[in-house]
């Protein structure tokens, strides 16, 4: 019936036609009875909208469905919220589940986080993991777990140009998030929370802003390829400007950013319209001028040069712990960096492994979904490689990538990490609701916006308290996990303590599912090692990020091979040994 009617009259124009009819009827009522002016104005606006829809060329759906077609765009606009609040399950992580977000909110607010009526997880599902507990649990005096970075007072760093100001860091810190990506109030609250809780706040590559300095919380200064805060006008590295910032007592560590999990190998651009006076002052660029982060560094071109640059940063900072952050890509590039450590004797004090599942800002979909190694694989390779060259005791390893709970921290430390960073976890502690509008400037909670009115919704003292409470509650939960396992420190958790279900009827220790390297194994024959080491370790060169060409035997031309084969066949026939 609809099809028959549509052949006589385009049914899709019905809404527009009703608006025209309503306008005519309301005009009649206004002229005849002197009432209904507001109704006339409403229908007039709808008719004008319909006429505009028919004339515009941008949206085909509006040309075919004037007026009513706007409902589609309205539903598309509210779809994330509708899905988040009414459709998705508690355990569906997109990227964080409701259960994960609720856990952060409860711990940040100081609310009880106990769960009644048992776990909501399917313990029979493939991939389910748990920590084996002890029948002789320990009792620990504090949840304030820490790790020395850059040596320690009792064991100084053995690197060339060594660290002389080691840092006693918490095992749980705020991951790199720049001012500009986050609002001023968000930076103020995070740093005040770090100050209250005694943990570190990574600046992100946007450098140290005035908001980072207000409350005096410990800072990890990240140096990206744009050298923000330590750059010359042409974008090159400035030793003088670096030293001026790095020697500030508030700066505890220097982190050279090679790549990030959200968009490794991509670089970035901050349009000039978003470069405010505050951002310009922090980054050392001109206000209103487009701010470019190149995909690679200009201060070094080879792994050896990179090690010397790290040593220079350490010296210029007054001997503070200096390392780098990266998301694992080509394994031979990572191996080349390790070989450069061996050649120069210069070792970074720490390495932060960023997983491809990480990311607090916007990134191209292909990069978010398909570029870079996930945290588990990257962390394992970095840890095993350092063990294999006997450098693991000289280099601390941090990691970042969807770390939310105490179990996440325990699991990463079991895989080889010394501490964990969290970005989105602390954003949610500030009040982030995972609206996923970070790149639009319209963040509903004021966390990721430069709009002065929007960010006023974020009350700094209250949110700083929540940041500190989230950190404290998470480490308290970690303390209880460590105690239940019968251990003294999270560093004692190994892959032997974690069990994973791999089928309906089989479980295995995580230690039996991952590659474990023997100390010094990469310094000898590689025959017994994993393929990634056997194939790519020989190709790595300390003097280049490019893989060396493998040594090949001289090839024999095809026609020569055929002639040789024919000769062998003829000889066999003469001898009476030709195959049948």
N, C-alpha and C positions, 0 to 999 in steps of 0.2 A: 504493500500500500504506500509506504514511504517512497519507494522507487517510482511508482506511478505519479505520486504527487510532485516529486522532485523533477520529473520530466516536464511538468506544467509550470512549476514555480520553484525557484531555488530555495529549498527549505533552510539552508544555512544562513539566509538573510532574515530569518524570522525575528530574531532578537532586535535587529536594526529596524525592521518594519514596525514592530511593536513600540519601539521608542518614538518613531515618527507619528504613529497613531496616538500614542499618549500625549505627545506635544500638541497635536491638533485638538484633541479632546480637552486638554487643560487650557489651551488658548480660548476655546469656545466658552469654557466655564468662566474664565477671567473676563471675557468681553460681555458675556450674557449676565453673569451674576456678581462680577467684581471680586471673586475669591480665587485662591489657588495660585498666587504668584510664585511661592517657593517651588511648587510642583512644576510650573512652567519652566523655571530656571533649571531644575534638575533634568527634565526631559530635553531642554534645549542643549544642555551640556552633553548629554548622551548622544543626541543626534549629531552635534558638531564632532564628537569623538568618532562616531561611525563614518561620517564623511571623510574625516582625516584618515581613518583606517583604510578606506577604499582608495585614497589617493597616494598614500605612502608606498614606498618601494622596498623597505628594509625587511619586513616580516610578511611572508606569504600567508601565514595562518590568519593574520588580521585582515588581509585583503579578501580572503574567502569567508571569514567569520567576523565581520565588523562588530564591535562592542563586546560581544560575548567571548571573543577570542582572548581578551585580556585575562579572563579567569585562568586560562592555562598558565600564563606567566605568573599570576599571583600564587597559584598552587606550586609552581616550580620554585618560587622564592621561599615559601615556607616549608618545602619538602624536607630539608634536613632536620628542622625542628620537629615536624610531625613524625618523621621516622624515629628520631632520637627518643621522643617522649611517649610514643604510642605503639610503635611497631617493633623496634629492635629488642632482642632478648637481653637479659642481664649479663650474659656471658659473651655476646657478640661484640668483638673488638673492631671498631671502625673509626679511628684506629684504636681507641681505648673503649673498653666495655663500660656499661653502666656500673657494674660491680667495682671495676677499677677506679672509676671516677668517684663513686660513693666512698670508697676506702680513703682516698686522698682527702675528700671534703670532711669526713668524720675525724680523721687524725689532725687535720689543720685546725678544725674548730675545737678540738679537745673533747669531742663527743665519744661515747663508747663505740668501739669498732668490733665488739664481739658479735658473732653470728649464731642465732638460735637455730635449732632443728637440723644441724648437720650441714655438710658441704653442699653447695649447689652444682659442683662440678661432677662430671661423669668419670668416676675413678676407673671405669672399665674401658675408657676411650683410648685409642692409640695416641701416644704422645704425652699422656698424663705422667707427671713427675712428683716425687716426694722425697723428703729427707729422712733417712733412717735415724731413729732415735736410740738413745742409750738407756739401759736399765740402771745406770749410775750417772745421772745428770749432774752437771756442775752448778755451782752458785757463784756468779760473778759480781763484783762490787759495783760495776758501772756499765752503762751502755755507750760510753764515750770512747768508741774504738778509733784508734788513730794509726797512721803509718808515716814513717820518716821518708821524706823525698829529698834527694841530693846528698845521700849519706846520712850520717847521724853524728851526734857529739862523740859517741864511742867508736864509730867506724867511718872515718872521713871518706869522701868520694875518691875513687882511684883514677878518674878520668884525667886526661890532659886538660889544663886550665880548669881545675876542679871547682865544684861548688863549695863555698865557704859559709853560706847561710842556709843550712838545711831547714826544711819546713815540716812541721809536725801536723799533717793534714788529717781531717776527718775522713772516714771511709765513705762518706756520702756528702756530695757537694753540688752546687748549682752549676749546671752545664752552660756552655757558651750561648748567650743571647744578647745581641747588641742593643744599645740605646739607638733608637730609630726604628728597629723592629719592635721593641717594647716601648711603652710610654715612659715618661719621666717618673710618674708615680709608681709604676711597676718596678723600675730600677731602684727607686728609693726604698720601696717596701722589701724587695729582695735583699738589698745590702744591709738594711737595718735588721732583717731577720737573720742574715748570716752573722752579723755582729752579736746578736742576742744568743744565737745557738753555737757560736764558736766554730763555724765551718766556712768554706771558701766560696767566693762568688766569681765565676768566670765572666770577663767583660764582653766576650764575643769580639769579632774583628772590628767592630765600630769604635774601638778604643775606649779610653777612660773619660767619661763625661763628668760634668760638674755634679751630676746626681749620684755618681758612684762614690764621691768623696765626702758627702754630707755626714754619713753616719760612721765612716771609718771601718767598715767590715773588710775582712781579708779579701784581696783581689788576686786573681790569676789574669794577667794581662795577655790577651791573645793578639798576636801579630799576624795579620793576613797578608795577602799578596799586594794589597793596596797600601800597606805600611801606614795605616791611619794612626795618627798621633805621633808618628816618627818618620815623616816623609818630607822630602824636598818638594818644591813647587812642581817639578816635572814628574812626581810620583815615585822617585827612587828613594832608597832607604837613607835616613839621616841619622848618623851616629850621635850627634849632639842632642837632637830632640828625643831620641830613644833614651839616652842616659838621663835626661832631665826627668822623664816620667818613671823610668825603671828603678831609679834609686829612691823613689818615694817609699817610706817605710810601710805604707798601706799595701803596696805591691809585694806579694810573697813569692810568686813564681812567674816565669815567662814562658808562654806557649806559642810556638811557631805553627801556624795553621797551614798545612799542605792541601787538605781537602776536607769536606764535610759530608756526613752521611746523606743529607737531603738531596744534594746535587753535586756529587764529586766530579771534579774536572770541568766545572761549568763557569766559575767566576760569578760576577753579579754586577748589576747596575742599579744605582739609586737615582731616579730622575731628579733633575734640578729643582723641580717644583716641591719635592719633599725634603730638600736640603735646607733645613731651617738654620737660624743663627746658632742655636745650641748644638745641632749636629755638626755644623761646619767647624765650630770651635773645638769639638771633641776629636774630629777626624783630621783637622789641619787642612781643610779645603775651603774654597770660597762659597759663601752663601748663595744659593740659587743655581750653583753649577753642578752639572751631572757628575755623579761620583761613581767611578769605575773600579771594580775589583778584578784584576786580570785573572785568567785561569791558572797562571803559573807565576812563580817568583822571578824577579829580575836581579835579586842580590846573589843568586847562585844558579849554576847550570848543571852541575854534576853532583853526585853524592858526596865526594870528597869536599867540594866547595861548600856543600850544605853543612857538613860537620864543622868546618872551620867557621862558618857563619854562626852556628850554635855556640861555639866556643867564644866568638866575639860578643854575642849577646850576653853570655854569662859573665864575661869580664866587664863589659860596660854597665851591667846591672849591679855590680859590686859583689859578684859571686853568688847570686840567687839561683835556685834550681831552674834549669832551662831545659825544655824538651819540645816535642812537636806533637801535633794532632793530625790524624789522617784516617781516611776510609780506605781499606785495602782494595787495590785494583790489581794491576799486573803483578804477579808474585815476584818476577825477576827484578822489578823496581825496588820492592821492599828488600829483597836479598842484596841488591846493590848497596842500599843504605847500610845494611849490616856489615857488608864487606868493607865499606868506607870506615865504619867504626873500628874494625880490626886493623886497617891500614894506617889510620891516623892516630889511634889510641884515644880519640875523642869519643866519649859516649854521652848521649843525652841523659839527663837525670830522670826523665820520665817520658813515656809515650802514651798518648790518649788514643785509643782505638774507637772510632766512631762507626757505628753500624749503619747500614743502608736503611734500616727501619727508623732511624732517627730523623729529626727535622722539626724545628719550631716555626719556620717561615715557609713562604711559598716557593715552589720549585716546579719546573716542567714535569708533566706527568711521566714521561719516559724516564727521566732521571729518578724521580721518586720511586717508580715501580721496577725499573730494570737496570739501574746502574749502581755499581758498588757491591761489595760483599756484605752480607748480614753480619751482625755483631759476633755471633758464635764462631763463624768461620774465620773472620778477621782476627779475633782475639786469640783463638787457638794457634793460628799460624804465627802470629807475632810472639806469643809466649814460647812456642816450641822452637822457633828459630833462635831466640836469645838463649834458651837452654842449650841448644845444639852447638853454640859457639862459646859457651861458658861466660856469657855476659848478663845472665838473668839477675844475678845478685847486685849488679851495678845499675840496673835500669828498672824503675817502678813502672807499672802499667795501670793506667786508668781506662775506663770504658764508659760509653754512653750509647743508649739505644733502647727506649721503652722500658727503662728501669723505674718501677713504681713502688713495689713492695719489698719487704725484708727478704722474701724468698728470691726475688729477682737479684738482689745484691748477693745473697749467699750463692746462688747459682753461678753468677759471673765470677765470683772469687774462686769457686771450685774449678772454673775453666782456666784460671790463671791471672785474673785481675787482682790488683792490690787495693783499688778503690773504685767507686762508681760515681758517675755524674748523672743528674736528671735535669732535663729542661722542661718538658711538658708537665711533669709531675709537680714541679714548683710553680708553673703557670696555673695549674688547677688549684694549688694551695692559695694562690692569689685570688681565685674566684673564677678562672676560665671555665666556661661551660661547653667547650668543644664545639662552638658555633661554626668553626672553620671559615671565618671571615677575616683572618689575620692580615691578609694582603690588601684588603679593601679600605682600611682606615675606619671601618664602621664596627669595630669590636664592641659587642653589647655590654661588656664588663669593664672596658677601659684599659685592658691589659696590653693590647697590641694596636694602639692608635696614637697619633700625634694631635688629635683633636683635643684642645684644652678643656672643652666642656664635657666630652665623653670620659676623659681620664679623671675628672673630678669625682666620678662615681667610685673610684678606687681610693678608699681612705687609708693612708699610709700606715699610721700606727696600728690599726686593727689588722691589716693584711700582713704587716711585719710579724706580728704575734703569731699569725696563722702559719707563716713560713717557718718560724722557729719551732712551732708545735708539730708541724708535719715532719720536720727533721728529727726532733726528739722522739716522737711516737714511733717512727719507722725504725730508728736505731734501738729503741726499747724492744720492739718486736724481733729485731735481729738478735738482740741479747738473749731473748727467750729461745730462739731457734738454736743458737750456739750452745746454750745450756742444755737443751733437750738432747742435742747430739753428743753431750759429754765432752765438749771442747772448751778451750780457754779464750779463743779469739777467732773472728771470722776467717782470718788467714789460714786457720787450721782445717777449714772445710775443703775437702778435695772431691774429685769426681767419684771417689769410692763411697762417698756419703749420700750420693743422689742416685735414685733409681728411676728408670723410665720404662713405661709400658710400650712394647713394640708390636703386640698383637693381643688378641683376646685371651690367649693362654700363656704368654711369655713376657717376662720383664727382664731387664738387664741393668747392671750398674752402668752409670754414665762413663765410668773409666774403661769399660769394655767396648764402648761405642765410639770413642774418640781416639785420635792419634796422640801418642805421648812420646816425646823425644828424650833420649838418654843424654845426659850432660856430655858435651864435647863431640857428639856424634857427627856433626857436620864438618868437623875438622879432619875426618878420616874418610875411608871409603863409603860411598853412598849406596852400595848395592842393596842393603837391607832397609833403606829408608822409603818413606812414602813417595809416590810418583811425583808429587809436586816438588819435592827436594831433588830427586834423581834427575828430573827433566830440566828444572829451571835454575837450580843453584849453580851448575856449571856455566850457565849463560849469563849470569849476573856479573857486572863489572863495576868496581868501585869508582871508576872514572867516567861512567856514563849511565844514564837511566835507560838507555837502549839495550836490548838484549844482544849479546854477542852471537854471531852466526856459529852454529855447531860445526865442528870439524867433520868434513865429509870425505869419503874415499873418492878418488877420481872415477868418474862414471865412464862406462864403456859404451861407445856408440851402438845403436840398436842393430845396424847391419853387421857389425862385427860379432855381436852376440849370436845372431842367426847363423853366421858362417861357422862359428865355433861349435854350435850345437849340431849342425849338419856334419861336421868333421867327426864329432864324437859318435854320432849315429852310424856313419859309414864304417868307422873302425870297429864298432861293436858287431856290425853285420858280418864283416870279414872274419871276426873271431868266432862267429856262431853264437853270439850272446845277444842278438837283437831281440827285443821284446816281441811277443806275439800279440 
